[in-house]
Amino acid sequence: MELLTLTIDGREVSVPKGTTVLEACRMNNIPIPTLCHAPELTAAGACRLCIVQIEGMRNLPPSCVTQVTPGMKVETQNPKVLNARKTILELLVANHPLDCMTCQKLGNCSLAEYAYEYGVTGKKYQGEKRHLPIDDANPYILRDLNKCILCGKCIATCEAVTERNVIGFAYRGFSAKVSTFMDTDLKDSSCVYCNRCVAICPVGALMDKNMIGKGRAWELSTEEVTCTFCDSGCKFDINSKNGKVVGVTAKSAANGRPLCLKGRIGSDFRYNSDRTEMPFINQEGEFVQVTWGEFLGLGDIVEKINSLTK
């Protein structure tokens, strides 16, 4: 493997050829803020928050789409870079609802995290704000496009699913937004609610409706599990609060197949008050409750075993 040597913040490091500046920084525990970047998706360079200063370059390039070259000298924390990042955040927050106290995403919102880190309050730039209707017509995803920062991650992860491409960018300038075909509600589109877009959204624009009001990010513990409803072996997160499962959330685009409705909704079997301990079979048009032995066709064998143990 060919290694390239560069200098980051005065520190000489070596990384494999083809590595981006962002990847090189993360390999060496150098923090770089990002909103549109996801390792499993093609880098877009949309949010520009990961900008750095590179010797010999006139502008501040986004590190997520800039490949390392031999002898490159990178500055990630100098005043010019930090001021530019703060300005980008100020512009994002200027058209963003500041209802963080009641937002379900609080504690897991990248925009709020970086705004706190860079001292952004949303008061510097004042102007027109979007007032788009909230799409809550479907039972699985709440879409508040007023909070969307147009990072494009939801579009990219939807395109990664074969035969999906449900959403894309629509309109231009201030009116630009993420939209379905013909700008319809999600329920009227070809969306199958795999919720990968929800899992990858960095802000509160997309929320899993079955998790709203059930706990903040710091109150929940998550456990990655493999679904057993079919042989696809999809992975998702079981979210628990105080030892009780409160919901299932999809994993990110790195997991290939998206989470289907059966896998997501089926999680409530464990705590469903209507769940029965014994199975049912159809006998002459009526469902009759039977033992597991009868259900599995082991009735005769079970009876023989019972007679031998008496």
VEXGUDO-943077 format. One record per residue (C-alpha): residue in three letters; residue number from 1; x, y, z. Coordinates in nm, 4 decimals. Example, Ala and Ser with C-alpha at 12.3 -4.5 7.8 and 13.67 -1.06 7.14 Angstrom:
> Ala | 1 | 1.2300 | -0.4500 | 0.7800
> Ser | 2 | 1.3670 | -0.1060 | 0.7140
END
This chain:
> Met | 1 | 0.0000 | 0.0000 | 0.0000
> Glu | 2 | 0.1425 | 0.3347 | -0.1063
> Leu | 3 | 0.1550 | 0.5896 | 0.1745
> Leu | 4 | 0.1522 | 0.9673 | 0.1353
> Thr | 5 | 0.3000 | 1.2044 | 0.3919
> Leu | 6 | 0.1392 | 1.5392 | 0.4750
> Thr | 7 | 0.1418 | 1.7902 | 0.7570
> Ile | 8 | -0.1747 | 1.8663 | 0.9555
> Asp | 9 | -0.1603 | 2.1505 | 1.2067
> Gly | 10 | 0.2185 | 2.1207 | 1.2167
> Arg | 11 | 0.2086 | 1.7461 | 1.2706
> Glu | 12 | 0.3500 | 1.5104 | 1.0067
> Val | 13 | 0.1322 | 1.2067 | 0.9316
> Ser | 14 | 0.1192 | 0.9324 | 0.6695
> Val | 15 | -0.2006 | 0.7997 | 0.5110
> Pro | 16 | -0.2836 | 0.5615 | 0.2237
> Lys | 17 | -0.3003 | 0.7044 | -0.1272
> Gly | 18 | -0.6545 | 0.8070 | -0.2229
> Thr | 19 | -0.7393 | 0.9259 | 0.1289
> Thr | 20 | -0.9284 | 1.2536 | 0.1620
> Val | 21 | -0.8106 | 1.5282 | 0.3972
> Leu | 22 | -1.1149 | 1.4651 | 0.6180
> Glu | 23 | -1.0333 | 1.0946 | 0.6433
> Ala | 24 | -0.6696 | 1.1755 | 0.7169
> Cys | 25 | -0.7753 | 1.4049 | 1.0014
> Arg | 26 | -1.0085 | 1.1470 | 1.1500
> Met | 27 | -0.7437 | 0.8758 | 1.1243
> Asn | 28 | -0.5303 | 1.0958 | 1.3483
> Asn | 29 | -0.8018 | 1.2085 | 1.5921
> Ile | 30 | -0.8152 | 1.5621 | 1.4552
> Pro | 31 | -1.1749 | 1.6905 | 1.4860
> Ile | 32 | -1.3436 | 1.8263 | 1.1722
> Pro | 33 | -1.7134 | 1.9287 | 1.1813
> Thr | 34 | -1.9399 | 1.7824 | 0.9120
> Leu | 35 | -2.3120 | 1.7906 | 0.8385
> Cys | 36 | -2.3457 | 1.6395 | 0.4913
> His | 37 | -2.0765 | 1.3727 | 0.5153
> Ala | 38 | -2.1387 | 1.0036 | 0.5848
> Pro | 39 | -1.8596 | 0.7459 | 0.5356
> Glu | 40 | -2.0971 | 0.5001 | 0.3648
> Leu | 41 | -2.2175 | 0.7556 | 0.1074
> Thr | 42 | -2.0406 | 0.9337 | -0.1776
> Ala | 43 | -1.8962 | 1.2608 | -0.0498
> Ala | 44 | -2.0971 | 1.5599 | -0.1695
> Gly | 45 | -1.9167 | 1.8612 | -0.0238
> Ala | 46 | -2.2535 | 2.0324 | 0.0190
> Cys | 47 | -2.2467 | 2.1869 | 0.3659
> Arg | 48 | -1.8874 | 2.3227 | 0.3386
> Leu | 49 | -1.8514 | 2.3025 | 0.7152
> Cys | 50 | -1.5457 | 2.0765 | 0.6877
> Ile | 51 | -1.3364 | 2.3463 | 0.5157
> Val | 52 | -0.9644 | 2.3661 | 0.5890
> Gln | 53 | -0.6761 | 2.5824 | 0.4725
> Ile | 54 | -0.4224 | 2.4159 | 0.2437
> Glu | 55 | -0.0973 | 2.5853 | 0.1545
> Gly | 56 | -0.0988 | 2.6958 | -0.2096
> Met | 57 | -0.4778 | 2.6961 | -0.2471
> Arg | 58 | -0.6505 | 3.0337 | -0.2749
> Asn | 59 | -0.9818 | 2.9306 | -0.1221
> Leu | 60 | -1.0767 | 2.7124 | 0.1732
> Pro | 61 | -1.1576 | 2.3712 | 0.0198
> Pro | 62 | -1.3977 | 2.1203 | 0.1776
> Ser | 63 | -1.1840 | 1.8453 | 0.3260
> Cys | 64 | -1.4348 | 1.5680 | 0.2493
> Val | 65 | -1.3774 | 1.5915 | -0.1283
> Thr | 66 | -1.0121 | 1.6993 | -0.1306
> Gln | 67 | -0.7628 | 1.4158 | -0.1704
> Val | 68 | -0.4297 | 1.4145 | 0.0043
> Thr | 69 | -0.1205 | 1.4887 | -0.2066
> Pro | 70 | 0.2445 | 1.4363 | -0.1060
> Gly | 71 | 0.3843 | 1.7188 | 0.1046
> Met | 72 | 0.0426 | 1.8849 | 0.1547
> Lys | 73 | 0.0264 | 2.1293 | 0.4466
> Val | 74 | -0.3138 | 2.1574 | 0.6115
> Glu | 75 | -0.4434 | 2.3944 | 0.8790
> Thr | 76 | -0.7698 | 2.2921 | 1.0464
> Gln | 77 | -0.7980 | 2.5258 | 1.3446
> Asn | 78 | -0.6496 | 2.8625 | 1.2498
> Pro | 79 | -0.8591 | 3.1832 | 1.2885
> Lys | 80 | -0.9452 | 3.2054 | 0.9178
> Val | 81 | -1.0884 | 2.8531 | 0.9104
> Leu | 82 | -1.2763 | 2.8879 | 1.2407
> Asn | 83 | -1.4314 | 3.2220 | 1.1379
> Ala | 84 | -1.5443 | 3.0769 | 0.8042
> Arg | 85 | -1.7050 | 2.7770 | 0.9760
> Lys | 86 | -1.8826 | 3.0063 | 1.2210
> Thr | 87 | -2.0204 | 3.2156 | 0.9341
> Ile | 88 | -2.1508 | 2.9023 | 0.7604
> Leu | 89 | -2.3251 | 2.7976 | 1.0815
> Glu | 90 | -2.4703 | 3.1470 | 1.1299
> Leu | 91 | -2.6200 | 3.1310 | 0.7810
> Leu | 92 | -2.7673 | 2.7853 | 0.8463
> Val | 93 | -2.9170 | 2.8862 | 1.1792
> Ala | 94 | -3.0578 | 3.2119 | 1.0354
> Asn | 95 | -3.3283 | 3.0138 | 0.8560
> His | 96 | -3.3680 | 2.7379 | 1.1124
> Pro | 97 | -3.6376 | 2.7131 | 1.3838
> Leu | 98 | -3.4803 | 2.7665 | 1.7252
> Asp | 99 | -3.7228 | 2.5446 | 1.9156
> Cys | 100 | -3.4473 | 2.3212 | 2.0468
> Met | 101 | -3.6057 | 2.2873 | 2.3929
> Thr | 102 | -3.9065 | 2.1023 | 2.2497
> Cys | 103 | -3.7362 | 1.9360 | 1.9523
> Gln | 104 | -3.7212 | 1.5554 | 1.9723
> Lys | 105 | -3.3704 | 1.5672 | 1.8224
> Leu | 106 | -3.2239 | 1.7598 | 2.1174
> Gly | 107 | -2.9122 | 1.5809 | 2.2370
> Asn | 108 | -2.8564 | 1.4132 | 1.9010
> Cys | 109 | -2.8558 | 1.7136 | 1.6654
> Ser | 110 | -2.5297 | 1.7888 | 1.4838
> Leu | 111 | -2.6322 | 2.1477 | 1.4052
> Ala | 112 | -2.7052 | 2.2251 | 1.7710
> Glu | 113 | -2.3774 | 2.0590 | 1.8733
> Tyr | 114 | -2.1684 | 2.2692 | 1.6365
> Ala | 115 | -2.3630 | 2.5881 | 1.7111
> Tyr | 116 | -2.2748 | 2.5417 | 2.0775
> Glu | 117 | -1.9109 | 2.4656 | 1.9958
> Tyr | 118 | -1.8683 | 2.7747 | 1.7743
> Gly | 119 | -2.0812 | 3.0111 | 1.9828
> Val | 120 | -2.3564 | 3.0573 | 1.7228
> Thr | 121 | -2.6837 | 3.2029 | 1.8533
> Gly | 122 | -2.8827 | 3.2731 | 1.5368
> Lys | 123 | -2.9001 | 3.6487 | 1.6016
> Lys | 124 | -2.6365 | 3.7677 | 1.3548
> Tyr | 125 | -2.8367 | 3.7342 | 1.0325
> Gln | 126 | -3.2030 | 3.8258 | 1.0342
> Gly | 127 | -3.4325 | 3.7778 | 0.7363
> Glu | 128 | -3.7161 | 3.5800 | 0.5865
> Lys | 129 | -3.7803 | 3.2342 | 0.7297
> Arg | 130 | -3.9527 | 2.9385 | 0.5715
> His | 131 | -4.3001 | 2.8453 | 0.6873
> Leu | 132 | -4.3589 | 2.5097 | 0.5215
> Pro | 133 | -4.6373 | 2.2743 | 0.6310
> Ile | 134 | -4.5322 | 1.9766 | 0.8436
> Asp | 135 | -4.5916 | 1.6445 | 0.6685
> Asp | 136 | -4.7309 | 1.4060 | 0.9292
> Ala | 137 | -4.9930 | 1.2349 | 0.7123
> Asn | 138 | -4.8130 | 0.8994 | 0.7192
> Pro | 139 | -4.7836 | 0.6875 | 1.0371
> Tyr | 140 | -4.4050 | 0.6395 | 1.0327
> Ile | 141 | -4.2070 | 0.9554 | 0.9447
> Leu | 142 | -4.2580 | 1.3157 | 1.0574
> Arg | 143 | -4.1153 | 1.5617 | 0.8008
> Asp | 144 | -4.0519 | 1.9189 | 0.9125
> Leu | 145 | -3.8780 | 2.0763 | 0.6145
> Asn | 146 | -3.8434 | 2.4063 | 0.8016
> Lys | 147 | -3.5583 | 2.2362 | 0.9890
> Cys | 148 | -3.3972 | 2.0891 | 0.6771
> Ile | 149 | -3.0450 | 2.2186 | 0.6064
> Leu | 150 | -3.0338 | 2.0733 | 0.2510
> Cys | 151 | -2.7368 | 1.8500 | 0.3293
> Gly | 152 | -2.8656 | 1.5889 | 0.0810
> Lys | 153 | -2.7904 | 1.2854 | 0.2986
> Cys | 154 | -3.1502 | 1.1625 | 0.2899
> Ile | 155 | -3.1503 | 1.1815 | -0.0908
> Ala | 156 | -2.8212 | 0.9944 | -0.1176
> Thr | 157 | -2.9269 | 0.7124 | 0.1131
> Cys | 158 | -3.2614 | 0.6782 | -0.0676
> Glu | 159 | -3.0791 | 0.6516 | -0.4008
> Ala | 160 | -2.8618 | 0.3767 | -0.2515
> Val | 161 | -3.1688 | 0.1507 | -0.2287
> Thr | 162 | -3.2435 | -0.0287 | -0.5551
> Glu | 163 | -3.5479 | 0.1091 | -0.7393
> Arg | 164 | -3.6223 | 0.3762 | -0.4779
> Asn | 165 | -3.5170 | 0.7369 | -0.5647
> Val | 166 | -3.8273 | 0.8607 | -0.3860
> Ile | 167 | -3.6940 | 1.2072 | -0.2995
> Gly | 168 | -3.4733 | 1.4711 | -0.4584
> Phe | 169 | -3.4006 | 1.8434 | -0.4583
> Ala | 170 | -3.6770 | 2.0661 | -0.5954
> Tyr | 171 | -3.7058 | 2.4393 | -0.6704
> Arg | 172 | -3.4160 | 2.6856 | -0.6450
> Gly | 173 | -3.2616 | 2.9443 | -0.4182
> Phe | 174 | -3.4549 | 3.0264 | -0.1013
> Ser | 175 | -3.7392 | 2.7967 | -0.2129
> Ala | 176 | -3.5137 | 2.4918 | -0.2540
> Lys | 177 | -3.6239 | 2.1880 | -0.0568
> Val | 178 | -3.6182 | 1.8088 | -0.0489
> Ser | 179 | -3.9296 | 1.6850 | -0.2209
> Thr | 180 | -4.1042 | 1.3764 | -0.3522
> Phe | 181 | -4.2083 | 1.3537 | -0.7189
> Met | 182 | -4.4659 | 1.6275 | -0.7893
> Asp | 183 | -4.4059 | 1.7585 | -0.4349
> Thr | 184 | -4.6697 | 1.5320 | -0.2783
> Asp | 185 | -4.6903 | 1.4107 | 0.0810
> Leu | 186 | -4.4740 | 1.1113 | 0.1621
> Lys | 187 | -4.7814 | 0.8896 | 0.1956
> Asp | 188 | -4.8701 | 0.9553 | -0.1693
> Ser | 189 | -4.5222 | 0.8646 | -0.2960
> Ser | 190 | -4.3534 | 0.5288 | -0.3550
> Cys | 191 | -4.1815 | 0.5468 | -0.0149
> Val | 192 | -4.1841 | 0.2164 | 0.1772
> Tyr | 193 | -4.0795 | 0.3817 | 0.5081
> Cys | 194 | -3.7524 | 0.1962 | 0.5504
> Asn | 195 | -3.6504 | 0.4974 | 0.7649
> Arg | 196 | -3.2893 | 0.5056 | 0.6451
> Cys | 197 | -3.3359 | 0.8748 | 0.5698
> Val | 198 | -3.4459 | 0.9268 | 0.9306
> Ala | 199 | -3.1423 | 0.7423 | 1.0636
> Ile | 200 | -2.9013 | 0.9597 | 0.8674
> Cys | 201 | -3.0652 | 1.3037 | 0.9077
> Pro | 202 | -2.8326 | 1.5263 | 1.1183
> Val | 203 | -3.1122 | 1.7575 | 1.2395
> Gly | 204 | -3.4802 | 1.7333 | 1.3328
> Ala | 205 | -3.6172 | 1.7525 | 0.9784
> Leu | 206 | -3.6965 | 1.3794 | 0.9725
> Met | 207 | -3.8160 | 1.2031 | 1.2846
> Asp | 208 | -3.9317 | 0.8493 | 1.3566
> Lys | 209 | -4.2920 | 0.9001 | 1.4689
> Asn | 210 | -4.2968 | 0.5940 | 1.6937
> Met | 211 | -4.0114 | 0.7467 | 1.8999
> Ile | 212 | -4.1536 | 1.0964 | 1.9503
> Gly | 213 | -4.2176 | 1.1692 | 2.3162
> Lys | 214 | -4.0651 | 0.8430 | 2.4376
> Gly | 215 | -3.7329 | 0.9816 | 2.5531
> Arg | 216 | -3.4340 | 1.1985 | 2.4706
> Ala | 217 | -3.1164 | 1.0588 | 2.3195
> Trp | 218 | -2.9353 | 1.0531 | 2.6547
> Glu | 219 | -3.2207 | 0.8617 | 2.8199
> Leu | 220 | -3.2168 | 0.5766 | 2.5701
> Ser | 221 | -2.9870 | 0.2785 | 2.5459
> Thr | 222 | -2.9516 | 0.1132 | 2.2069
> Glu | 223 | -2.8691 | -0.2435 | 2.1127
> Glu | 224 | -2.7937 | -0.3549 | 1.7576
> Val | 225 | -2.9882 | -0.6679 | 1.6687
> Thr | 226 | -3.0485 | -0.8803 | 1.3609
> Cys | 227 | -3.4093 | -0.9195 | 1.2479
> Thr | 228 | -3.5350 | -1.2793 | 1.2345
> Phe | 229 | -3.8657 | -1.2239 | 1.0556
> Cys | 230 | -3.7104 | -1.3406 | 0.7282
> Asp | 231 | -3.3767 | -1.4694 | 0.5999
> Ser | 232 | -3.2387 | -1.1290 | 0.4900
> Gly | 233 | -3.0687 | -1.0644 | 0.8234
> Cys | 234 | -3.1242 | -0.6869 | 0.8363
> Lys | 235 | -2.9742 | -0.5022 | 1.1316
> Phe | 236 | -3.1472 | -0.2340 | 1.3339
> Asp | 237 | -3.1347 | -0.0716 | 1.6770
> Ile | 238 | -3.3600 | -0.1636 | 1.9662
> Asn | 239 | -3.4125 | 0.1471 | 2.1838
> Ser | 240 | -3.4816 | 0.0943 | 2.5535
> Lys | 241 | -3.5669 | 0.3273 | 2.8399
> Asn | 242 | -3.5602 | 0.2125 | 3.2015
> Gly | 243 | -3.5177 | -0.1462 | 3.0841
> Lys | 244 | -3.8219 | -0.1473 | 2.8544
> Val | 245 | -3.8168 | -0.1431 | 2.4738
> Val | 246 | -3.9758 | 0.1796 | 2.3488
> Gly | 247 | -3.9070 | 0.1522 | 1.9775
> Val | 248 | -3.6971 | 0.0349 | 1.6855
> Thr | 249 | -3.4867 | 0.2625 | 1.4670
> Ala | 250 | -3.3234 | 0.1865 | 1.1343
> Lys | 251 | -2.9498 | 0.1668 | 1.0874
> Ser | 252 | -2.7687 | 0.3862 | 0.8374
> Ala | 253 | -2.7078 | 0.3260 | 0.4667
> Ala | 254 | -2.4039 | 0.1092 | 0.5388
> Asn | 255 | -2.6239 | -0.1880 | 0.6156
> Gly | 256 | -2.7434 | -0.2572 | 0.2609
> Arg | 257 | -3.1081 | -0.3609 | 0.2835
> Pro | 258 | -3.3390 | -0.1135 | 0.4589
> Leu | 259 | -3.5576 | -0.2037 | 0.7539
> Cys | 260 | -3.9016 | -0.3243 | 0.6444
> Leu | 261 | -4.2279 | -0.2569 | 0.8256
> Lys | 262 | -4.2490 | -0.6135 | 0.9582
> Gly | 263 | -3.9116 | -0.5872 | 1.1284
> Arg | 264 | -3.9810 | -0.2450 | 1.2744
> Ile | 265 | -4.3400 | -0.2897 | 1.3910
> Gly | 266 | -4.2852 | -0.6494 | 1.4994
> Ser | 267 | -4.0685 | -0.5319 | 1.7873
> Asp | 268 | -4.3749 | -0.4612 | 2.0002
> Phe | 269 | -4.4558 | -0.8319 | 2.0274
> Arg | 270 | -4.2535 | -0.8585 | 2.3461
> Tyr | 271 | -4.4558 | -0.5948 | 2.5310
> Asn | 272 | -4.7892 | -0.6231 | 2.3485
> Ser | 273 | -5.0654 | -0.6768 | 2.6061
> Asp | 274 | -5.2714 | -0.8642 | 2.3457
> Arg | 275 | -4.9967 | -1.1163 | 2.2753
> Thr | 276 | -5.0919 | -1.4745 | 2.3624
> Glu | 277 | -4.8610 | -1.7408 | 2.5006
> Met | 278 | -5.0033 | -2.0206 | 2.2841
> Pro | 279 | -5.0365 | -2.0346 | 1.9029
> Phe | 280 | -5.3532 | -2.0599 | 1.6913
> Ile | 281 | -5.4332 | -2.2896 | 1.3985
> Asn | 282 | -5.7172 | -2.2740 | 1.1482
> Gln | 283 | -5.9652 | -2.5554 | 1.2028
> Glu | 284 | -6.2607 | -2.5555 | 0.9638
> Gly | 285 | -6.2524 | -2.1796 | 0.9209
> Glu | 286 | -6.2027 | -2.0908 | 1.2874
> Phe | 287 | -5.8775 | -2.0118 | 1.4688
> Val | 288 | -5.8377 | -2.2425 | 1.7654
> Gln | 289 | -5.5687 | -2.2063 | 2.0317
> Val | 290 | -5.3482 | -2.5167 | 2.0619
> Thr | 291 | -5.0291 | -2.6255 | 2.2336
> Trp | 292 | -4.6915 | -2.5682 | 2.0738
> Gly | 293 | -4.6564 | -2.9421 | 2.0253
> Glu | 294 | -4.9755 | -2.9567 | 1.8211
> Phe | 295 | -4.8828 | -2.6420 | 1.6314
> Leu | 296 | -4.5464 | -2.7895 | 1.5306
> Gly | 297 | -4.7001 | -3.1259 | 1.4431
> Leu | 298 | -4.5392 | -3.2930 | 1.7420
> Gly | 299 | -4.8601 | -3.3811 | 1.9279
> Asp | 300 | -4.8141 | -3.7602 | 1.9083
> Ile | 301 | -4.4469 | -3.7409 | 2.0005
> Val | 302 | -4.5194 | -3.5168 | 2.3006
> Glu | 303 | -4.7887 | -3.7586 | 2.4226
> Lys | 304 | -4.5462 | -4.0541 | 2.3990
> Ile | 305 | -4.2791 | -3.8648 | 2.5894
> Asn | 306 | -4.5287 | -3.7671 | 2.8572
> Ser | 307 | -4.6481 | -4.1295 | 2.8944
> Leu | 308 | -4.2896 | -4.2520 | 2.9333
> Thr | 309 | -4.2085 | -3.9977 | 3.2035
> Lys | 310 | -4.5115 | -4.0731 | 3.4196
END
